[in-house]
Amino acid sequence: QVQLVESGGGLVQAGGSLTLSCVASLNLLSFNLLGWYRQAPGKQRELVTTVTIGGDTNSSDSAKGRFTIIRDTIKKTVYLQMNSLKPEDTAVYYCYGRVWRGDYWGQGTQVTVSS
C-alpha cells in the first residue's frame, strides 16, 4: 500500500516562509514522479512543483523562484520549501507520487497566508 502523509501546514503572514513535509511509505526512488499540488477554495487542483526520479523539476510560474522541492531519500520524505508567501498561496496542499501501479495522493495540509 502506497501512502503519502503531509504535515507542516498552518497560518503564516504574507512574506513569510513555511516548509511542508510528505513522508512516503516507499523508498523515494520507487516513485517515477513526486511533487506538490494545491487547491484553493472554488478552484481546481493545480500543479505547484514536481521532480522526476532523475531530478528534473517542473514548477508553475507562481512557484518559480519562491518554492523549492527537496527530496530526502534516507527519511523517505519530500519537502516543499515556500518563501515570500502571498495571500493567493492560500490553499490545501497535496503531496503526489507516481509509481508503476498508479498515482497516489496525500490527504492534504492547509496553508493560510494572511495579508
Biopython code that builds the backbone (N, CA, C, O; Angstrom):
import numpy as np
from Bio.PDB.StructureBuilder import StructureBuilder

atoms = [
    (1, "GLN", "N", (0.852, -1.187, 0.000)),
    (1, "GLN", "CA", (0.000, 0.000, 0.000)),
    (1, "GLN", "C", (0.890, 1.240, 0.000)),
    (1, "GLN", "O", (1.770, 1.382, 0.849)),
    (2, "VAL", "N", (0.658, 2.122, -0.944)),
    (2, "VAL", "CA", (1.421, 3.360, -1.038)),
    (2, "VAL", "C", (0.703, 4.427, -0.229)),
    (2, "VAL", "O", (-0.477, 4.696, -0.452)),
    (3, "GLN", "N", (1.410, 5.025, 0.700)),
    (3, "GLN", "CA", (0.839, 6.105, 1.496)),
    (3, "GLN", "C", (1.749, 7.320, 1.476)),
    (3, "GLN", "O", (2.975, 7.213, 1.504)),
    (4, "LEU", "N", (1.107, 8.474, 1.427)),
    (4, "LEU", "CA", (1.810, 9.752, 1.493)),
    (4, "LEU", "C", (1.143, 10.578, 2.587)),
    (4, "LEU", "O", (-0.068, 10.796, 2.549)),
    (5, "VAL", "N", (1.918, 11.032, 3.551)),
    (5, "VAL", "CA", (1.354, 11.749, 4.693)),
    (5, "VAL", "C", (2.022, 13.110, 4.805)),
    (5, "VAL", "O", (3.222, 13.217, 5.054)),
    (6, "GLU", "N", (1.206, 14.155, 4.613)),
    (6, "GLU", "CA", (1.722, 15.525, 4.682)),
    (6, "GLU", "C", (1.628, 16.085, 6.091)),
    (6, "GLU", "O", (0.827, 15.635, 6.910)),
    (7, "SER", "N", (2.453, 17.063, 6.346)),
    (7, "SER", "CA", (2.386, 17.840, 7.579)),
    (7, "SER", "C", (3.081, 19.174, 7.340)),
    (7, "SER", "O", (3.761, 19.370, 6.333)),
    (8, "GLY", "N", (2.891, 20.089, 8.294)),
    (8, "GLY", "CA", (3.607, 21.347, 8.228)),
    (8, "GLY", "C", (2.787, 22.542, 7.818)),
    (8, "GLY", "O", (3.298, 23.662, 7.807)),
    (9, "GLY", "N", (1.521, 22.337, 7.477)),
    (9, "GLY", "CA", (0.692, 23.469, 7.112)),
    (9, "GLY", "C", (0.389, 24.337, 8.316)),
    (9, "GLY", "O", (0.654, 23.968, 9.460)),
    (10, "GLY", "N", (-0.175, 25.506, 8.027)),
    (10, "GLY", "CA", (-0.516, 26.409, 9.111)),
    (10, "GLY", "C", (-0.811, 27.791, 8.619)),
    (10, "GLY", "O", (-1.006, 28.016, 7.424)),
    (11, "LEU", "N", (-0.842, 28.721, 9.548)),
    (11, "LEU", "CA", (-1.118, 30.126, 9.258)),
    (11, "LEU", "C", (0.192, 30.898, 9.281)),
    (11, "LEU", "O", (0.980, 30.776, 10.218)),
    (12, "VAL", "N", (0.416, 31.687, 8.249)),
    (12, "VAL", "CA", (1.645, 32.475, 8.157)),
    (12, "VAL", "C", (1.310, 33.840, 7.548)),
    (12, "VAL", "O", (0.382, 33.961, 6.749)),
    (13, "GLN", "N", (2.057, 34.838, 7.927)),
    (13, "GLN", "CA", (1.846, 36.175, 7.373)),
    (13, "GLN", "C", (2.461, 36.295, 5.982)),
    (13, "GLN", "O", (3.423, 35.601, 5.655)),
    (14, "ALA", "N", (1.910, 37.161, 5.191)),
    (14, "ALA", "CA", (2.462, 37.418, 3.858)),
    (14, "ALA", "C", (3.933, 37.818, 3.978)),
    (14, "ALA", "O", (4.318, 38.602, 4.845)),
    (15, "GLY", "N", (4.735, 37.254, 3.081)),
    (15, "GLY", "CA", (6.170, 37.484, 3.117)),
    (15, "GLY", "C", (6.932, 36.457, 3.919)),
    (15, "GLY", "O", (8.160, 36.405, 3.868)),
    (16, "GLY", "N", (6.211, 35.641, 4.658)),
    (16, "GLY", "CA", (6.840, 34.633, 5.497)),
    (16, "GLY", "C", (7.176, 33.366, 4.746)),
    (16, "GLY", "O", (6.990, 33.266, 3.533)),
    (17, "SER", "N", (7.677, 32.396, 5.497)),
    (17, "SER", "CA", (8.104, 31.122, 4.936)),
    (17, "SER", "C", (7.449, 29.963, 5.678)),
    (17, "SER", "O", (7.052, 30.081, 6.837)),
    (18, "LEU", "N", (7.354, 28.858, 4.982)),
    (18, "LEU", "CA", (6.787, 27.645, 5.553)),
    (18, "LEU", "C", (7.367, 26.458, 4.798)),
    (18, "LEU", "O", (7.597, 26.538, 3.591)),
    (19, "THR", "N", (7.603, 25.359, 5.503)),
    (19, "THR", "CA", (8.081, 24.143, 4.854)),
    (19, "THR", "C", (7.109, 23.008, 5.131)),
    (19, "THR", "O", (6.825, 22.685, 6.285)),
    (20, "LEU", "N", (6.606, 22.414, 4.071)),
    (20, "LEU", "CA", (5.727, 21.261, 4.174)),
    (20, "LEU", "C", (6.546, 19.984, 4.032)),
    (20, "LEU", "O", (7.563, 19.957, 3.339)),
    (21, "SER", "N", (6.090, 18.929, 4.698)),
    (21, "SER", "CA", (6.750, 17.630, 4.624)),
    (21, "SER", "C", (5.770, 16.579, 4.139)),
    (21, "SER", "O", (4.571, 16.656, 4.407)),
    (22, "CYS", "N", (6.291, 15.602, 3.426)),
    (22, "CYS", "CA", (5.481, 14.481, 2.965)),
    (22, "CYS", "C", (6.302, 13.214, 3.160)),
    (22, "CYS", "O", (7.329, 13.017, 2.510)),
    (23, "VAL", "N", (5.836, 12.363, 4.064)),
    (23, "VAL", "CA", (6.529, 11.107, 4.333)),
    (23, "VAL", "C", (5.884, 9.998, 3.516)),
    (23, "VAL", "O", (4.668, 9.813, 3.551)),
    (24, "ALA", "N", (6.709, 9.266, 2.783)),
    (24, "ALA", "CA", (6.218, 8.194, 1.911)),
    (24, "ALA", "C", (6.408, 6.833, 2.570)),
    (24, "ALA", "O", (7.313, 6.633, 3.381)),
    (25, "SER", "N", (5.533, 5.908, 2.201)),
    (25, "SER", "CA", (5.642, 4.553, 2.742)),
    (25, "SER", "C", (6.635, 3.707, 1.950)),
    (25, "SER", "O", (6.991, 2.604, 2.367)),
    (26, "LEU", "N", (7.081, 4.229, 0.805)),
    (26, "LEU", "CA", (8.053, 3.535, -0.033)),
    (26, "LEU", "C", (9.338, 4.334, -0.119)),
    (26, "LEU", "O", (9.366, 5.531, 0.167)),
    (27, "ASN", "N", (10.391, 3.658, -0.514)),
    (27, "ASN", "CA", (11.628, 4.333, -0.867)),
    (27, "ASN", "C", (11.303, 5.357, -1.962)),
    (27, "ASN", "O", (10.579, 5.053, -2.909)),
    (28, "LEU", "N", (11.840, 6.559, -1.823)),
    (28, "LEU", "CA", (11.515, 7.619, -2.779)),
    (28, "LEU", "C", (11.937, 7.253, -4.203)),
    (28, "LEU", "O", (11.350, 7.745, -5.167)),
    (29, "LEU", "N", (12.921, 6.416, -4.336)),
    (29, "LEU", "CA", (13.375, 6.030, -5.670)),
    (29, "LEU", "C", (12.400, 5.068, -6.348)),
    (29, "LEU", "O", (12.586, 4.708, -7.510)),
    (30, "SER", "N", (11.358, 4.651, -5.619)),
    (30, "SER", "CA", (10.292, 3.840, -6.212)),
    (30, "SER", "C", (9.324, 4.696, -7.022)),
    (30, "SER", "O", (8.546, 4.183, -7.826)),
    (31, "PHE", "N", (9.384, 6.002, -6.799)),
    (31, "PHE", "CA", (8.472, 6.928, -7.466)),
    (31, "PHE", "C", (9.119, 7.487, -8.735)),
    (31, "PHE", "O", (10.232, 8.012, -8.699)),
    (32, "ASN", "N", (8.405, 7.364, -9.852)),
    (32, "ASN", "CA", (8.869, 7.990, -11.086)),
    (32, "ASN", "C", (8.745, 9.507, -11.003)),
    (32, "ASN", "O", (9.519, 10.250, -11.607)),
    (33, "LEU", "N", (7.753, 9.938, -10.241)),
    (33, "LEU", "CA", (7.466, 11.361, -10.130)),
    (33, "LEU", "C", (6.955, 11.640, -8.728)),
    (33, "LEU", "O", (6.139, 10.885, -8.198)),
    (34, "LEU", "N", (7.426, 12.708, -8.133)),
    (34, "LEU", "CA", (6.967, 13.180, -6.823)),
    (34, "LEU", "C", (6.699, 14.660, -6.928)),
    (34, "LEU", "O", (7.328, 15.366, -7.716)),
    (35, "GLY", "N", (5.753, 15.128, -6.121)),
    (35, "GLY", "CA", (5.544, 16.565, -6.200)),
    (35, "GLY", "C", (4.454, 17.077, -5.292)),
    (35, "GLY", "O", (3.942, 16.375, -4.420)),
    (36, "TRP", "N", (4.120, 18.327, -5.534)),
    (36, "TRP", "CA", (3.106, 19.022, -4.755)),
    (36, "TRP", "C", (2.109, 19.705, -5.682)),
    (36, "TRP", "O", (2.475, 20.299, -6.697)),
    (37, "TYR", "N", (0.844, 19.603, -5.303)),
    (37, "TYR", "CA", (-0.242, 20.304, -5.957)),
    (37, "TYR", "C", (-0.993, 21.072, -4.871)),
    (37, "TYR", "O", (-0.812, 20.831, -3.678)),
    (38, "ARG", "N", (-1.835, 21.995, -5.311)),
    (38, "ARG", "CA", (-2.648, 22.723, -4.343)),
    (38, "ARG", "C", (-4.025, 23.000, -4.905)),
    (38, "ARG", "O", (-4.233, 23.020, -6.118)),
    (39, "GLN", "N", (-4.967, 23.216, -3.990)),
    (39, "GLN", "CA", (-6.342, 23.530, -4.398)),
    (39, "GLN", "C", (-6.883, 24.607, -3.476)),
    (39, "GLN", "O", (-7.015, 24.410, -2.268)),
    (40, "ALA", "N", (-7.191, 25.741, -4.068)),
    (40, "ALA", "CA", (-7.798, 26.854, -3.348)),
    (40, "ALA", "C", (-9.312, 26.701, -3.390)),
    (40, "ALA", "O", (-9.840, 26.021, -4.270)),
    (41, "PRO", "N", (-10.015, 27.322, -2.450)),
    (41, "PRO", "CA", (-11.480, 27.210, -2.433)),
    (41, "PRO", "C", (-12.095, 27.650, -3.756)),
    (41, "PRO", "O", (-11.771, 28.719, -4.273)),
    (42, "GLY", "N", (-12.974, 26.829, -4.296)),
    (42, "GLY", "CA", (-13.661, 27.166, -5.529)),
    (42, "GLY", "C", (-12.833, 27.016, -6.785)),
    (42, "GLY", "O", (-13.282, 27.373, -7.873)),
    (43, "LYS", "N", (-11.615, 26.485, -6.645)),
    (43, "LYS", "CA", (-10.742, 26.346, -7.816)),
    (43, "LYS", "C", (-10.330, 24.890, -7.999)),
    (43, "LYS", "O", (-10.459, 24.067, -7.093)),
    (44, "GLN", "N", (-9.831, 24.596, -9.194)),
    (44, "GLN", "CA", (-9.343, 23.252, -9.473)),
    (44, "GLN", "C", (-7.969, 23.043, -8.850)),
    (44, "GLN", "O", (-7.234, 23.992, -8.577)),
    (45, "ARG", "N", (-7.651, 21.790, -8.637)),
    (45, "ARG", "CA", (-6.322, 21.452, -8.153)),
    (45, "ARG", "C", (-5.301, 21.803, -9.224)),
    (45, "ARG", "O", (-5.511, 21.536, -10.408)),
    (46, "GLU", "N", (-4.187, 22.407, -8.796)),
    (46, "GLU", "CA", (-3.187, 22.858, -9.768)),
    (46, "GLU", "C", (-1.794, 22.439, -9.349)),
    (46, "GLU", "O", (-1.516, 22.215, -8.171)),
    (47, "LEU", "N", (-0.940, 22.340, -10.326)),
    (47, "LEU", "CA", (0.457, 21.989, -10.091)),
    (47, "LEU", "C", (1.166, 23.085, -9.313)),
    (47, "LEU", "O", (0.987, 24.272, -9.585)),
    (48, "VAL", "N", (1.970, 22.673, -8.344)),
    (48, "VAL", "CA", (2.922, 23.583, -7.714)),
    (48, "VAL", "C", (4.304, 23.254, -8.266)),
    (48, "VAL", "O", (4.923, 24.076, -8.941)),
    (49, "THR", "N", (4.780, 22.058, -7.977)),
    (49, "THR", "CA", (6.081, 21.641, -8.496)),
    (49, "THR", "C", (6.225, 20.131, -8.391)),
    (49, "THR", "O", (5.688, 19.512, -7.472)),
    (50, "THR", "N", (6.953, 19.538, -9.339)),
    (50, "THR", "CA", (7.239, 18.111, -9.322)),
    (50, "THR", "C", (8.719, 17.878, -9.596)),
    (50, "THR", "O", (9.424, 18.744, -10.114)),
    (51, "VAL", "N", (9.165, 16.671, -9.229)),
    (51, "VAL", "CA", (10.548, 16.268, -9.505)),
    (51, "VAL", "C", (10.524, 14.818, -9.994)),
    (51, "VAL", "O", (9.849, 13.968, -9.413)),
    (52, "THR", "N", (11.261, 14.550, -11.059)),
    (52, "THR", "CA", (11.344, 13.192, -11.594)),
    (52, "THR", "C", (12.382, 12.394, -10.813)),
    (52, "THR", "O", (13.139, 12.945, -10.014)),
    (53, "ILE", "N", (12.403, 11.097, -11.056)),
    (53, "ILE", "CA", (13.381, 10.237, -10.400)),
    (53, "ILE", "C", (14.802, 10.671, -10.759)),
    (53, "ILE", "O", (15.743, 10.455, -9.995)),
    (54, "GLY", "N", (14.939, 11.285, -11.930)),
    (54, "GLY", "CA", (16.254, 11.761, -12.359)),
    (54, "GLY", "C", (16.617, 13.128, -11.824)),
    (54, "GLY", "O", (17.735, 13.602, -12.023)),
    (55, "GLY", "N", (15.665, 13.770, -11.137)),
    (55, "GLY", "CA", (15.962, 15.064, -10.532)),
    (55, "GLY", "C", (15.487, 16.277, -11.326)),
    (55, "GLY", "O", (15.728, 17.413, -10.917)),
    (56, "ASP", "N", (14.828, 16.054, -12.438)),
    (56, "ASP", "CA", (14.299, 17.184, -13.215)),
    (56, "ASP", "C", (13.045, 17.733, -12.554)),
    (56, "ASP", "O", (12.169, 16.974, -12.138)),
    (57, "THR", "N", (12.965, 19.045, -12.461)),
    (57, "THR", "CA", (11.813, 19.672, -11.821)),
    (57, "THR", "C", (10.941, 20.392, -12.837)),
    (57, "THR", "O", (11.397, 20.810, -13.901)),
    (58, "ASN", "N", (9.682, 20.522, -12.474)),
    (58, "ASN", "CA", (8.710, 21.262, -13.271)),
    (58, "ASN", "C", (7.860, 22.053, -12.299)),
    (58, "ASN", "O", (7.223, 21.476, -11.418)),
    (59, "SER", "N", (7.844, 23.375, -12.451)),
    (59, "SER", "CA", (7.143, 24.218, -11.493)),
    (59, "SER", "C", (6.208, 25.179, -12.206)),
    (59, "SER", "O", (6.442, 25.564, -13.352)),
    (60, "SER", "N", (5.146, 25.557, -11.509)),
    (60, "SER", "CA", (4.254, 26.578, -12.039)),
    (60, "SER", "C", (4.982, 27.916, -12.042)),
    (60, "SER", "O", (5.962, 28.104, -11.321)),
    (61, "ASP", "N", (4.499, 28.827, -12.850)),
    (61, "ASP", "CA", (5.103, 30.161, -12.887)),
    (61, "ASP", "C", (5.028, 30.813, -11.511)),
    (61, "ASP", "O", (5.934, 31.540, -11.103)),
    (62, "SER", "N", (3.931, 30.540, -10.801)),
    (62, "SER", "CA", (3.754, 31.134, -9.475)),
    (62, "SER", "C", (4.786, 30.625, -8.481)),
    (62, "SER", "O", (5.185, 31.350, -7.570)),
    (63, "ALA", "N", (5.213, 29.395, -8.650)),
    (63, "ALA", "CA", (6.139, 28.780, -7.701)),
    (63, "ALA", "C", (7.601, 29.077, -8.020)),
    (63, "ALA", "O", (8.446, 29.059, -7.124)),
    (64, "LYS", "N", (7.900, 29.346, -9.264)),
    (64, "LYS", "CA", (9.298, 29.556, -9.668)),
    (64, "LYS", "C", (9.925, 30.716, -8.908)),
    (64, "LYS", "O", (9.365, 31.809, -8.825)),
    (65, "GLY", "N", (11.087, 30.449, -8.366)),
    (65, "GLY", "CA", (11.817, 31.472, -7.629)),
    (65, "GLY", "C", (11.409, 31.620, -6.173)),
    (65, "GLY", "O", (12.092, 32.294, -5.402)),
    (66, "ARG", "N", (10.294, 30.992, -5.789)),
    (66, "ARG", "CA", (9.830, 31.102, -4.398)),
    (66, "ARG", "C", (9.746, 29.750, -3.695)),
    (66, "ARG", "O", (10.026, 29.649, -2.500)),
    (67, "PHE", "N", (9.357, 28.707, -4.439)),
    (67, "PHE", "CA", (9.147, 27.390, -3.838)),
    (67, "PHE", "C", (10.211, 26.424, -4.340)),
    (67, "PHE", "O", (10.612, 26.470, -5.503)),
    (68, "THR", "N", (10.664, 25.543, -3.439)),
    (68, "THR", "CA", (11.683, 24.556, -3.791)),
    (68, "THR", "C", (11.253, 23.179, -3.290)),
    (68, "THR", "O", (10.798, 23.033, -2.156)),
    (69, "ILE", "N", (11.401, 22.185, -4.140)),
    (69, "ILE", "CA", (11.106, 20.811, -3.740)),
    (69, "ILE", "C", (12.427, 20.116, -3.410)),
    (69, "ILE", "O", (13.403, 20.209, -4.155)),
    (70, "ILE", "N", (12.430, 19.421, -2.281)),
    (70, "ILE", "CA", (13.651, 18.775, -1.789)),
    (70, "ILE", "C", (13.327, 17.332, -1.408)),
    (70, "ILE", "O", (12.335, 17.069, -0.728)),
    (71, "ARG", "N", (14.158, 16.416, -1.842)),
    (71, "ARG", "CA", (13.966, 15.010, -1.501)),
    (71, "ARG", "C", (15.029, 14.559, -0.488)),
    (71, "ARG", "O", (16.212, 14.870, -0.625)),
    (72, "ASP", "N", (14.582, 13.831, 0.516)),
    (72, "ASP", "CA", (15.489, 13.200, 1.480)),
    (72, "ASP", "C", (15.216, 11.701, 1.427)),
    (72, "ASP", "O", (14.271, 11.215, 2.049)),
    (73, "THR", "N", (16.039, 10.976, 0.685)),
    (73, "THR", "CA", (15.781, 9.550, 0.479)),
    (73, "THR", "C", (15.981, 8.739, 1.751)),
    (73, "THR", "O", (15.352, 7.693, 1.916)),
    (74, "ILE", "N", (16.842, 9.199, 2.653)),
    (74, "ILE", "CA", (17.050, 8.471, 3.899)),
    (74, "ILE", "C", (15.806, 8.531, 4.769)),
    (74, "ILE", "O", (15.413, 7.530, 5.368)),
    (75, "LYS", "N", (15.189, 9.699, 4.838)),
    (75, "LYS", "CA", (13.979, 9.876, 5.648)),
    (75, "LYS", "C", (12.709, 9.540, 4.870)),
    (75, "LYS", "O", (11.615, 9.598, 5.432)),
    (76, "LYS", "N", (12.831, 9.191, 3.591)),
    (76, "LYS", "CA", (11.671, 8.915, 2.728)),
    (76, "LYS", "C", (10.695, 10.084, 2.763)),
    (76, "LYS", "O", (9.481, 9.898, 2.840)),
    (77, "THR", "N", (11.247, 11.288, 2.705)),
    (77, "THR", "CA", (10.447, 12.494, 2.850)),
    (77, "THR", "C", (10.750, 13.465, 1.716)),
    (77, "THR", "O", (11.903, 13.662, 1.334)),
    (78, "VAL", "N", (9.695, 14.060, 1.192)),
    (78, "VAL", "CA", (9.846, 15.130, 0.209)),
    (78, "VAL", "C", (9.292, 16.410, 0.831)),
    (78, "VAL", "O", (8.212, 16.411, 1.422)),
    (79, "TYR", "N", (10.033, 17.476, 0.691)),
    (79, "TYR", "CA", (9.686, 18.752, 1.310)),
    (79, "TYR", "C", (9.295, 19.764, 0.250)),
    (79, "TYR", "O", (9.747, 19.705, -0.893)),
    (80, "LEU", "N", (8.445, 20.694, 0.659)),
    (80, "LEU", "CA", (8.164, 21.865, -0.170)),
    (80, "LEU", "C", (8.530, 23.080, 0.669)),
    (80, "LEU", "O", (7.844, 23.432, 1.629)),
    (81, "GLN", "N", (9.611, 23.697, 0.283)),
    (81, "GLN", "CA", (10.079, 24.894, 0.981)),
    (81, "GLN", "C", (9.468, 26.106, 0.279)),
    (81, "GLN", "O", (9.690, 26.322, -0.912)),
    (82, "MET", "N", (8.704, 26.887, 1.027)),
    (82, "MET", "CA", (7.968, 28.007, 0.449)),
    (82, "MET", "C", (8.444, 29.314, 1.088)),
    (82, "MET", "O", (8.413, 29.465, 2.309)),
    (83, "ASN", "N", (8.877, 30.242, 0.261)),
    (83, "ASN", "CA", (9.334, 31.556, 0.719)),
    (83, "ASN", "C", (8.497, 32.651, 0.077)),
    (83, "ASN", "O", (7.810, 32.430, -0.921)),
    (84, "SER", "N", (8.570, 33.827, 0.668)),
    (84, "SER", "CA", (7.860, 35.002, 0.129)),
    (84, "SER", "C", (6.395, 34.682, -0.139)),
    (84, "SER", "O", (5.875, 34.963, -1.219)),
    (85, "LEU", "N", (5.749, 34.104, 0.835)),
    (85, "LEU", "CA", (4.367, 33.669, 0.656)),
    (85, "LEU", "C", (3.432, 34.851, 0.468)),
    (85, "LEU", "O", (3.631, 35.928, 1.031)),
    (86, "LYS", "N", (2.394, 34.615, -0.350)),
    (86, "LYS", "CA", (1.400, 35.631, -0.663)),
    (86, "LYS", "C", (0.015, 35.107, -0.268)),
    (86, "LYS", "O", (-0.185, 33.897, -0.174)),
    (87, "PRO", "N", (-0.934, 36.011, -0.037)),
    (87, "PRO", "CA", (-2.294, 35.549, 0.299)),
    (87, "PRO", "C", (-2.868, 34.594, -0.754)),
    (87, "PRO", "O", (-3.636, 33.691, -0.421)),
    (88, "GLU", "N", (-2.498, 34.792, -2.009)),
    (88, "GLU", "CA", (-3.014, 33.909, -3.063)),
    (88, "GLU", "C", (-2.406, 32.517, -3.034)),
    (88, "GLU", "O", (-2.816, 31.649, -3.805)),
    (89, "ASP", "N", (-1.441, 32.289, -2.164)),
    (89, "ASP", "CA", (-0.912, 30.936, -1.975)),
    (89, "ASP", "C", (-1.776, 30.122, -1.017)),
    (89, "ASP", "O", (-1.532, 28.932, -0.814)),
    (90, "THR", "N", (-2.773, 30.753, -0.437)),
    (90, "THR", "CA", (-3.673, 30.052, 0.473)),
    (90, "THR", "C", (-4.389, 28.921, -0.258)),
    (90, "THR", "O", (-5.036, 29.143, -1.281)),
    (91, "ALA", "N", (-4.265, 27.707, 0.276)),
    (91, "ALA", "CA", (-4.837, 26.530, -0.380)),
    (91, "ALA", "C", (-4.580, 25.302, 0.484)),
    (91, "ALA", "O", (-3.835, 25.351, 1.463)),
    (92, "VAL", "N", (-5.211, 24.208, 0.100)),
    (92, "VAL", "CA", (-4.833, 22.906, 0.631)),
    (92, "VAL", "C", (-3.748, 22.348, -0.287)),
    (92, "VAL", "O", (-3.920, 22.284, -1.504)),
    (93, "TYR", "N", (-2.647, 21.953, 0.307)),
    (93, "TYR", "CA", (-1.505, 21.446, -0.457)),
    (93, "TYR", "C", (-1.461, 19.927, -0.343)),
    (93, "TYR", "O", (-1.547, 19.358, 0.745)),
    (94, "TYR", "N", (-1.325, 19.288, -1.512)),
    (94, "TYR", "CA", (-1.346, 17.834, -1.590)),
    (94, "TYR", "C", (-0.014, 17.305, -2.100)),
    (94, "TYR", "O", (0.555, 17.813, -3.066)),
    (95, "CYS", "N", (0.457, 16.280, -1.429)),
    (95, "CYS", "CA", (1.625, 15.551, -1.901)),
    (95, "CYS", "C", (1.168, 14.528, -2.944)),
    (95, "CYS", "O", (0.106, 13.922, -2.808)),
    (96, "TYR", "N", (1.975, 14.348, -3.974)),
    (96, "TYR", "CA", (1.620, 13.452, -5.081)),
    (96, "TYR", "C", (2.803, 12.554, -5.402)),
    (96, "TYR", "O", (3.958, 12.978, -5.363)),
    (97, "GLY", "N", (2.488, 11.298, -5.722)),
    (97, "GLY", "CA", (3.535, 10.380, -6.147)),
    (97, "GLY", "C", (3.037, 9.416, -7.197)),
    (97, "GLY", "O", (1.917, 8.912, -7.111)),
    (98, "ARG", "N", (3.870, 9.161, -8.190)),
    (98, "ARG", "CA", (3.530, 8.214, -9.254)),
    (98, "ARG", "C", (4.507, 7.042, -9.193)),
    (98, "ARG", "O", (5.723, 7.212, -9.276)),
    (99, "VAL", "N", (3.931, 5.840, -9.045)),
    (99, "VAL", "CA", (4.708, 4.615, -9.134)),
    (99, "VAL", "C", (4.164, 3.795, -10.299)),
    (99, "VAL", "O", (3.214, 4.214, -10.960)),
    (100, "TRP", "N", (4.749, 2.643, -10.553)),
    (100, "TRP", "CA", (4.356, 1.866, -11.728)),
    (100, "TRP", "C", (2.887, 1.456, -11.681)),
    (100, "TRP", "O", (2.248, 1.273, -12.717)),
    (101, "ARG", "N", (2.360, 1.316, -10.462)),
    (101, "ARG", "CA", (0.975, 0.826, -10.336)),
    (101, "ARG", "C", (-0.058, 1.952, -10.356)),
    (101, "ARG", "O", (-1.259, 1.679, -10.353)),
    (102, "GLY", "N", (0.380, 3.205, -10.375)),
    (102, "GLY", "CA", (-0.583, 4.293, -10.445)),
    (102, "GLY", "C", (-0.162, 5.538, -9.703)),
    (102, "GLY", "O", (0.980, 5.676, -9.266)),
    (103, "ASP", "N", (-1.113, 6.440, -9.572)),
    (103, "ASP", "CA", (-0.903, 7.730, -8.919)),
    (103, "ASP", "C", (-1.477, 7.712, -7.518)),
    (103, "ASP", "O", (-2.526, 7.119, -7.268)),
    (104, "TYR", "N", (-0.773, 8.375, -6.601)),
    (104, "TYR", "CA", (-1.212, 8.409, -5.215)),
    (104, "TYR", "C", (-1.143, 9.833, -4.670)),
    (104, "TYR", "O", (-0.295, 10.638, -5.056)),
    (105, "TRP", "N", (-2.076, 10.108, -3.755)),
    (105, "TRP", "CA", (-2.179, 11.445, -3.156)),
    (105, "TRP", "C", (-2.196, 11.348, -1.647)),
    (105, "TRP", "O", (-2.677, 10.373, -1.070)),
    (106, "GLY", "N", (-1.658, 12.386, -1.020)),
    (106, "GLY", "CA", (-1.805, 12.513, 0.414)),
    (106, "GLY", "C", (-3.158, 13.102, 0.754)),
    (106, "GLY", "O", (-3.965, 13.383, -0.132)),
    (107, "GLN", "N", (-3.401, 13.288, 2.039)),
    (107, "GLN", "CA", (-4.705, 13.771, 2.489)),
    (107, "GLN", "C", (-4.806, 15.289, 2.426)),
    (107, "GLN", "O", (-5.901, 15.842, 2.526)),
    (108, "GLY", "N", (-3.686, 15.961, 2.263)),
    (108, "GLY", "CA", (-3.674, 17.416, 2.154)),
    (108, "GLY", "C", (-3.373, 18.105, 3.476)),
    (108, "GLY", "O", (-3.683, 17.595, 4.553)),
    (109, "THR", "N", (-2.766, 19.266, 3.365)),
    (109, "THR", "CA", (-2.492, 20.094, 4.543)),
    (109, "THR", "C", (-2.802, 21.546, 4.198)),
    (109, "THR", "O", (-2.420, 22.035, 3.135)),
    (110, "GLN", "N", (-3.490, 22.223, 5.093)),
    (110, "GLN", "CA", (-3.965, 23.586, 4.823)),
    (110, "GLN", "C", (-2.854, 24.602, 5.064)),
    (110, "GLN", "O", (-2.184, 24.582, 6.097)),
    (111, "VAL", "N", (-2.675, 25.482, 4.096)),
    (111, "VAL", "CA", (-1.780, 26.631, 4.234)),
    (111, "VAL", "C", (-2.612, 27.889, 4.072)),
    (111, "VAL", "O", (-3.310, 28.054, 3.071)),
    (112, "THR", "N", (-2.540, 28.772, 5.052)),
    (112, "THR", "CA", (-3.271, 30.030, 5.008)),
    (112, "THR", "C", (-2.291, 31.170, 5.177)),
    (112, "THR", "O", (-1.542, 31.216, 6.153)),
    (113, "VAL", "N", (-2.296, 32.095, 4.223)),
    (113, "VAL", "CA", (-1.396, 33.245, 4.250)),
    (113, "VAL", "C", (-2.235, 34.490, 4.482)),
    (113, "VAL", "O", (-3.104, 34.822, 3.677)),
    (114, "SER", "N", (-1.972, 35.172, 5.577)),
    (114, "SER", "CA", (-2.726, 36.375, 5.909)),
    (114, "SER", "C", (-2.019, 37.616, 5.362)),
    (114, "SER", "O", (-0.793, 37.672, 5.276)),
    (115, "SER", "N", (-2.828, 38.599, 5.000)),
    (115, "SER", "CA", (-2.254, 39.830, 4.423)),
    (115, "SER", "C", (-1.926, 40.845, 5.511)),
    (115, "SER", "O", (-1.437, 41.935, 5.212)),
]
sb = StructureBuilder()
sb.init_structure("model")
sb.init_model(0)
sb.init_chain("A")
sb.init_seg("    ")
for serial, (resi, resn, name, xyz) in enumerate(atoms, 1):
    if name == "N":
        sb.init_residue(resn, " ", resi, " ")
    sb.init_atom(name, np.array(xyz, "f"), 0.0, 1.0, " ", f" {name:<3s}", serial, name[0])
structure = sb.get_structure()
